[in-house]
Amino acid sequence: MPSRKEHRQPLLEREPRLKEPSRYRVLLLNDDFTPMDYVVQVLQQYFHKTHEEAVQIMLEVHHSGRGICGVYPYDMAETKVALVTADARQHQHPLRCTMEKE
Ligand code: TYC
């Protein structure tokens, strides 16, 4: 009985067919009620932005309707969306956080 290893294709033959895992943009959407300071806090706490970066992203969302908080593998993006949404609801803000494939 051949070992499991012998059934596998050599690494160099398989390699070109491997695709990089997809990445996902995590977005904040604008609304009229969530306080600006709270959005800045969220960007610092969950997306590790400096205060200056966070203010810039918050203003981008405020003026354009949406902004990118970060780009992550699927599971990490999903977790960020869930954590930010739970935090916003706990503070009774309508802030929307969503994700889209890059
Ligand atoms: N538009 C909000 C205000 O004027 C601020 C805000 C920014 C809300 C970004 C949500 O994702 C957001 N208070």
Residues whose N, C-alpha, C, O or C-beta is under 5 A from the ligand:
A	BS01	TYC	L28 L29 N30 D31 D32 F33 T34 P35 M36 V39 M58 V61 H62
